[in-house]
Amino acid sequence: MVGTKEFYELMEQFEKDVKKVMYGHKIERVSKEEKVPADVFYQDGYVNTLFMMYMYGYQSGKYIERAV
């Protein structure tokens, strides 16, 4: 999923949603030029962890939707 149009749309939605509940954190993506592990998407580690949980929830929802 990483790198797809769906993935970047999910990142955009996450950034809109997370701004509603987080104050004082910069929501900055890691640039494509930076050498980071494949599971690092945001510069702030806390924000990155939140995004990963958001992404797992999204993927679980898709799986459940297909199963029904």
C-alpha positions in Angstrom: 0.0 0.0 0.0 2.9 2.4 0.7 3.5 4.7 -2.2 0.1 4.3 -3.8 -2.5 7.0 -4.4 -4.7 5.4 -1.7 -1.7 5.6 0.8 -1.2 9.4 0.1 -4.9 10.0 0.4 -4.8 8.2 3.8 -1.9 10.4 4.9 -3.9 13.5 3.9 -6.9 12.4 5.8 -4.8 11.4 8.9 -3.2 14.9 8.9 -6.7 16.5 8.8 -8.0 14.3 11.6 -4.9 14.4 13.9 -4.9 18.2 13.9 -8.3 18.1 15.6 -6.8 16.3 18.7 -3.1 17.3 18.8 -1.9 20.7 19.7 1.7 21.8 19.6 3.0 19.0 17.4 4.3 19.7 13.9 2.9 17.3 11.4 5.9 17.1 9.1 6.4 14.3 6.6 9.8 12.7 6.2 11.2 13.9 2.8 11.8 11.2 0.2 15.5 12.1 0.2 16.1 11.2 3.8 17.5 7.8 4.6 15.1 6.3 7.1 13.6 2.9 7.8 10.6 1.9 5.6 8.1 2.5 8.4 9.1 6.1 9.1 6.7 8.5 7.5 6.7 11.6 9.9 9.6 13.4 11.5 8.0 13.3 15.0 8.1 9.7 16.3 4.9 10.1 18.2 3.0 11.4 15.2 4.6 8.5 13.2 3.3 6.0 15.7 -0.2 7.5 15.6 -0.2 7.3 11.8 0.9 3.7 11.8 -2.0 2.9 14.2 -4.4 4.9 11.9 -3.1 3.0 8.9 -3.6 -0.4 10.7 -7.1 0.6 11.7 -7.9 1.6 8.1 -6.5 -1.7 6.8 -8.5 -3.7 9.4 -11.6 -1.9 8.4 -11.1 -2.8 4.7 -10.5 -6.4 5.7 -13.7 -6.5 7.8 -15.7 -4.8 5.0 -14.6 -7.5 2.5 -15.4 -10.3 5.0 -19.0 -9.2 5.5 
